[in-house]
Amino acid sequence: MDLPDVLRDELLVHEGAALGPLTTLGVGGEAPWVVEPRRREELILAVRELHAAGLPFRMLGHGSNLVVSDAGVPEVVIHTRSMKNIYHHGEQEHALRCEAGATLARLVSVAYDMRLSGVEGLIGIPGTVGGAVAGNAGGRELAIGDVLTEVTLVEPDGAVRVVPCTAEDFGYRTSPFRGAVVLDGVVQLRPGERDAIFARMKDTLGAKSATQPLSAASAGCMFRNPPGGSSGRLIDEAGCKGLQVGGAQVSPRHANFIVNAGAAAADDVRRLVVEVQRAVRAASGHDLPLEVEWWGPFDDRTPVVGAP
Ligand SMILES: Cc1cc2nc3c(=O)[nH]c(=O)nc-3n(C[C@H](O)[C@H](O)[C@H](O)COP(=O)(O)OP(=O)(O)OC[C@H]3O[C@@H](n4cnc5c(N)ncnc54)[C@H](O)[C@@H]3O)c2cc1C
């Protein structure tokens, strides 16, 4: 099946696009097409036309929570990186409407410039608003679901639906919007002093960079934490810190991060994940479910638990 002509005419289209460079871990094969909407109308068009043509698709933000298989994916990928506007909501005071492809870094910085407080705790998370909404990304004190008041979705027929939401709709890295197409989200902030906002940004980033390998190529935390526990600690206690398979390595800095130590293949990451899960099960009896999402076909023998 071919991509509808109207999408070739109206959108940026990359044929046979390598997905590794579009992710922070940097592994994986190609998608048949990556389409890049620049405006909300283009995202709506893409969703409607792909649906009408019977072409399945995946949404891609900053690719910071993904492992793409070496074989790539058979689906079309809609990449939101060019939809990054953030503006005043207009009706709600101190609220910002953020397009799906706006990065959290940009949101934190725009809020700071506008003397608005409430999203400092998201600093250092390298994803987009769309990806964060889909997974309720967050840190020690704040997840994006805590400040979201509404999310705009695109339905398969191209209809736009505004969904109000509150913190109660979200859980630890879970969101009612996973699997939907997020067009934008509104965050409710409050007026603040620049110095106080900056101090909180600095504290959050300082704590994160003291323990996490922020400059290494990774997909963030590979495993979900068990209730009240820490996967990083379990992996460390199982003796896996620094363990390497091919180019994939358990970060010596933080054991819940698997880093691309140089030319890793997705299969190296898979084998290392399996190794870590085995070691932790043997050492503590815990099964470590994945936090990171896996795209495309992986080896059937992968005894990965909790994969979405
Ligand atoms: C160094 C590092 C540190 C990290 N620290 C944290 C942290 O502290 N806390 C945390 O929660 N996460 C953290 N992460 C993980 C990651 O940054 C977050 O999960 C982030 O929210 C993912 O956003 P993304 O845009 O990269 O999404 P992607 O990885 O591109 O996609 C992730 C999921 O979101 C979906 N998605 C993306 N855009 C849309 C859209 N517009 N509509 C619908 N679905 C969409 C995708 O289809 C996929 O299912 C870290 C990652 C790294 C590499």
The ligand as an SDF file (V2000), in Angstrom:
LIG
                    3D

 53 58  0  0  0  0  0  0  0  0999 V2000
   18.0820   10.8710   30.0330 C   0  0  0  0  0  0  0  0  0  0  0  0
   16.6040   10.6010   30.1950 C   0  0  0  0  0  0  0  0  0  0  0  0
   15.9770   10.9570   31.3660 C   0  0  0  0  0  0  0  0  0  0  0  0
   14.6000   10.7060   31.5280 C   0  0  0  0  0  0  0  0  0  0  0  0
   14.0170   11.0710   32.7110 N   0  0  0  0  0  0  0  0  0  0  0  0
   12.6930   10.8520   32.8790 C   0  0  0  0  0  0  0  0  0  0  0  0
   12.0370   11.2300   34.1040 C   0  0  0  0  0  0  0  0  0  0  0  0
   12.6370   11.7780   35.0230 O   0  0  0  0  0  0  0  0  0  0  0  0
   10.7180   10.9850   34.2190 N   0  0  0  0  0  0  0  0  0  0  0  0
    9.9940   10.3830   33.2000 C   0  0  0  0  0  0  0  0  0  0  0  0
    8.7860   10.2100   33.3510 O   0  0  0  0  0  0  0  0  0  0  0  0
   10.5860   10.0170   32.0440 N   0  0  0  0  0  0  0  0  0  0  0  0
   11.9110   10.2320   31.8630 C   0  0  0  0  0  0  0  0  0  0  0  0
   12.5100    9.8560   30.6890 N   0  0  0  0  0  0  0  0  0  0  0  0
   11.7190    9.1590   29.6560 C   0  0  0  0  0  0  0  0  0  0  0  0
   11.0810   10.0830   28.6080 C   0  0  0  0  0  0  0  0  0  0  0  0
   11.7970   11.2910   28.4470 O   0  0  0  0  0  0  0  0  0  0  0  0
    9.6330   10.4040   28.9390 C   0  0  0  0  0  0  0  0  0  0  0  0
    8.8790    9.2110   29.0310 O   0  0  0  0  0  0  0  0  0  0  0  0
    8.9900   11.3280   27.8860 C   0  0  0  0  0  0  0  0  0  0  0  0
    7.7480   11.7720   28.3400 O   0  0  0  0  0  0  0  0  0  0  0  0
    8.7920   10.6590   26.5280 C   0  0  0  0  0  0  0  0  0  0  0  0
    8.3970   11.6570   25.6120 O   0  0  0  0  0  0  0  0  0  0  0  0
    8.7950   11.5600   24.0720 P   0  0  0  0  0  0  0  0  0  0  0  0
    8.2780   12.7550   23.3840 O   0  0  0  0  0  0  0  0  0  0  0  0
   10.2450   11.2990   23.9340 O   0  0  0  0  0  0  0  0  0  0  0  0
    7.9630   10.2920   23.6630 O   0  0  0  0  0  0  0  0  0  0  0  0
    8.3770    9.1470   22.6390 P   0  0  0  0  0  0  0  0  0  0  0  0
    9.5080    8.3670   23.2260 O   0  0  0  0  0  0  0  0  0  0  0  0
    8.5460    9.7150   21.2860 O   0  0  0  0  0  0  0  0  0  0  0  0
    7.0710    8.2480   22.6880 O   0  0  0  0  0  0  0  0  0  0  0  0
    6.7080    7.6020   23.9010 C   0  0  0  0  0  0  0  0  0  0  0  0
    5.2250    7.1940   23.8100 C   0  0  0  0  0  0  0  0  0  0  0  0
    4.4410    8.3630   23.6910 O   0  0  0  0  0  0  0  0  0  0  0  0
    3.6450    8.2870   22.5090 C   0  0  0  0  0  0  0  0  0  0  0  0
    3.4770    9.6210   21.9400 N   0  0  0  0  0  0  0  0  0  0  0  0
    4.4280   10.5130   21.5690 C   0  0  0  0  0  0  0  0  0  0  0  0
    3.8570   11.6270   21.0820 N   0  0  0  0  0  0  0  0  0  0  0  0
    2.5200   11.4250   21.1250 C   0  0  0  0  0  0  0  0  0  0  0  0
    1.3880   12.1900   20.7400 C   0  0  0  0  0  0  0  0  0  0  0  0
    1.4960   13.4250   20.2130 N   0  0  0  0  0  0  0  0  0  0  0  0
    0.1600   11.6680   20.9200 N   0  0  0  0  0  0  0  0  0  0  0  0
    0.0060   10.4240   21.4620 C   0  0  0  0  0  0  0  0  0  0  0  0
    1.0320    9.6440   21.8360 N   0  0  0  0  0  0  0  0  0  0  0  0
    2.2750   10.1500   21.6740 C   0  0  0  0  0  0  0  0  0  0  0  0
    4.4070    7.3710   21.5750 C   0  0  0  0  0  0  0  0  0  0  0  0
    3.5560    6.7980   20.5880 O   0  0  0  0  0  0  0  0  0  0  0  0
    4.9190    6.3490   22.5670 C   0  0  0  0  0  0  0  0  0  0  0  0
    3.8870    5.4670   22.8870 O   0  0  0  0  0  0  0  0  0  0  0  0
   13.8710   10.0920   30.4970 C   0  0  0  0  0  0  0  0  0  0  0  0
   14.5160    9.7440   29.3000 C   0  0  0  0  0  0  0  0  0  0  0  0
   15.8600    9.9980   29.1480 C   0  0  0  0  0  0  0  0  0  0  0  0
   16.5250    9.6210   27.8460 C   0  0  0  0  0  0  0  0  0  0  0  0
  1  2  1  0
  2  3  1  0
  2 52  2  0
  3  4  2  0
  4  5  1  0
  4 50  1  0
  5  6  2  0
  6  7  1  0
  6 13  1  0
  7  8  2  0
  7  9  1  0
  9 10  1  0
 10 11  2  0
 10 12  1  0
 12 13  2  0
 13 14  1  0
 14 15  1  0
 14 50  1  0
 15 16  1  0
 16 17  1  0
 16 18  1  0
 18 19  1  0
 18 20  1  0
 20 21  1  0
 20 22  1  0
 22 23  1  0
 23 24  1  0
 24 25  2  0
 24 26  1  0
 24 27  1  0
 27 28  1  0
 28 29  2  0
 28 30  1  0
 28 31  1  0
 31 32  1  0
 32 33  1  0
 33 34  1  0
 33 48  1  0
 34 35  1  0
 35 36  1  0
 35 46  1  0
 36 37  1  0
 36 45  1  0
 37 38  2  0
 38 39  1  0
 39 40  1  0
 39 45  2  0
 40 41  1  0
 40 42  2  0
 42 43  1  0
 43 44  2  0
 44 45  1  0
 46 47  1  0
 46 48  1  0
 48 49  1  0
 50 51  2  0
 51 52  1  0
 52 53  1  0
M  END
$$$$
